Amino acid sequence: MASTESLSSFFCASPTIEMVDAKMRSLQCQASQIHDQMRQLEEYKNTRLLIVSKLPPEVLSIILEVLALSKPPLLYDSYSRAHYRNILPATQVCRLWRQVALDSPRVWSYIYSSAPPRLVELFLERARSAPLCLRSNGWARNENILTLLDRLHQVKELNLKCNSEWWKRITSESTPLLETLALENASGPRPASTVTFSTDAFPALRHLALKHYICASNPTSFIPLHSLAIDCTQVMKGELPNPIDFFSALNDLPHLSSLTLTNALAQPTGPPPSLSINLPSLTDLSIADDDIRNIGLMACITAPRIETITLCCNAEQEMEPERSAAIVADIYLKLPDLTHTQCQFVLAIGTHPYARVRAWTKRPENNQDSIPPLFDFKVPGTSDLRLEESVLTLFPPTTVPPILNFSSNATTFSDDDYTVPRQRILRQLMDVTEVHANRLMDLALIMCDTPTKRGQTTMSLPSWKTMVFHDSFYSIKYKSRILGRLKKQLKARKTVNAPIETWQLDSMSLSATDLEQFQDLVDCVSQKPHGLSSWRY
């Protein structure tokens, strides 16, 4: 291409219009040649030199399919295009990538309900006869839904906020490939809608998820299922299926591996049922309900392959401690062997009281939430803490000491209304050696009944050795008073040969001067740097 100097010489010759036009045509020709050369160099690099270009087409096709399926982060583009931000640029990397993508119908088979209709038509054209998956991302364009309903014979996965007309089409037309059906009632939980279908309607169905729908299908329609999830939150209890009839329909399902029920059952009536439900393939069970009796139906299930159990009671009204304690005992009796599990107890009293037990067969040292617990059981609290007591103290003993997370809303030592029942519970937790708290006050509250003289042995958590303080506030009310109280309590425990040995800190509110008060009483360790040094006395 001509340099600036050569153009200067050209202009010095006082060119005519014809000469300038000829020069521009010459430069355009040179630019086109250079562009072609750049394209050839780029293509050579992409197809010959880059390692990724040496991938076999079948492997590249799998990678492109994963890109099509993955959900990119939402940045500045409209949400309707967000799901395709991964795959469309990938097809423009080079000619090979584009050709492999065009030759792989499954890459184009993932259709998002909010995508622009023209883009959906393009994907459907390129998907050809590949099984289709309709994904919902919060909202849908009617044009896209109607387009997919015209291809029900080709749909493998359907995730849809559904109205009654669409449901009629789904159940009345042929769906030989449909394996996954996830429906949310477009009209919401009220009035409740009931769905009924037979095995013939969905011969290949393996995974069923219903939200705000009442499932009234006959037991034979459940036989092929591998997973079943029903969420009837806010649906009137009187409209829901009888829990005995529902669980009876699940008996001996050969393939069911995952069962999730969220407020999906009516309120039980009469005495506890004598059910025996066998689910030989069940690995994951989750029941959330506002009636603990429905949660207690877990004790009727025999599942030799169970891997995770999640039970959550959402009762807003006070529960009967005697009946609830018996249900808790039945649940614990049906658990697999938990001898060597690592357990975490939670006792929260005050504004939103609850008790919780979680158990892991394998739990990482630093990140206990990276894997789901084998067992997770949560119930709301009662005014006298008797239900919390049954949840925490009836749990099967283990060889690994459990951890206790304690929290309250007490602001002074004199306004703790749960003093006596709390101490009754904590004195029974003989194996707890580690306690976590987000407030300094709560550590002191636990030790309020520490004996002051030798010979007095009754105290909360007699095996307590490590206290962990996760400071969730930048300032501590009555810090000097609480620290003074803690110092006396720790000294008293040491006097009766029950010392706290380690204090692990994650705090911005305790200074080196604060910690020096405990030099002869505990080891003080700052685990996470918040500007504090690590102190060990």
Steps between C-alpha positions, in 0.01 A plus 500: 500500500626847424685674782439859614816612309384348170160665536677833563694457175176411325331818623801713400435398140161679516298191395171533316172343605560210267847442649362508860223254410755267340724523806206418732409195290862384518508538879165321537636210296810485719286515817283215373808291427642571848164415659496167313854426614410584862200271479714219359761548774229501767343187355839326481572586864157385619493176301866396502681651798256530791466185712123537518480470121640148524202375699304227323168634367302271733680645804457856377131429446464397866678819611269713289198321643619577854540865399148503362363354820698717744358826631732802470488784753251774418687819414363777283320310226132436519406193701342347192844465336701412810471124460651505151798721582719190534419298191456766231849655539650149510368429151696801373841391628596338170355317203559160664310592817212641301480194278511261795225701671283495187556126467394441866121537531508448880698825536190686383241292685491710821224756460441777757147627538597868517726502194406711196263294279722541192793355694283209616401429140868498401587255779209273409607498138855403593384245761325309221361178654702508826301470825408847626535647850291802593661690786320765703689799635228678688274618221392381159386629163172344394627467143785277617275278710251453218784420260632231736152359564475441126806277538398301809590178320861626501518647854718319754494756781226751579540767767201729488276740689185340370139603450203265465491511119864407471454216750216359289725498195789339688282214625297450184775493240774243444812550711704184439836660595399705806725401792492813719185698575521803732182705523403805705136600515472834318196596709693460826410293805139617520276370370686171506519296183512123487700312241414146405674288244556138416813308410385499137509881489875516565651159425861620540447728804775465762504833687190687616495835684176683580459841666157620615344190350327224692612163371206260483644244263441133558785294649589336169597839355779525760662167412745627232611803704858549613431832674185666634479856638173665609472851644152603618602793717198724577254246362214439746572191710148368446561473125818294529517120478470288811854419622419131555359457150788694344778303669320174433513584129879526527550153644739275307577753227804328347682800352416797725830643623399856596187610686436865594175605667439863599169556677358237267279303741175559684486522877505149651200376692471224756781304669845458342478264200654156496647538153789307349631665184783333311706714262797286396669762279440814708817700565370853570199582717376849582179581689402852606161546664328709764376186673768291668282191463546512123874533548483201734377284212868473408515237774265281293745483208755226455776623269821293516684726252418834666774767477335824612197573720370857538208561734366846581194591705359845423226508764388849599293377794625346822546124471420243767836405655392152612366393160787671315765334718356159413511586129862616533590173671338300217694699242830438679429128534467470121829672422794302358800433723636843599762383748794658320328806358599857576206688650399859542229605746330841481305649788351841420276659762336836498340679204498208254568191712582165342700185553700330229718193460728436205727199451772437243667170425789698348538867573789723389685671780462856370182496293223289646245633250689382193325162520142433609450331836377144516234617746352849547209546740355837601193584711365828639542563869251474783447733795641250751775356274374144548489435127850643456610269777365191322658600169846554653522247778325201338739501205687167479842515669808520281870444554576849363413778749223724360538875450240734652395830341323711762319830457253708699356850497576573865649847549579467870553214741170577672265482198577143398157338541633159396759463777365185665388300190815603314722371779296178514573437132866599510574284803381197303737569209783311663711452185514855360855632508469799263253791509452770236332834565460829316459702820732519796193516724393152394829342607454653843134392518596135451741517793261674739463183708874431532573375854704736713631244748660160478258216548226668299493317165167596340569735211408558138704307244740326742723382211534844342860569396491747208292814454485665158392862475386621155449870552211612278503858631762771506431588861401300806253645746617493861834357385687571823225349712471187283877451487514530878221244533672262257825531688332398828314213334809364325692518826219315679499222237875465533462477877266201472724326242276579199705768326438655161830435327473693173328821393489539122423851384365657186445847633568866435365603838752338733840663531828362623433672832166323530664164440777556753243461778473132412870423494488241778154363418484395134694492176384785278534439127397735221421268207405760241701820462300809586796715588562291812814310572484136598519470875589185682572517871 
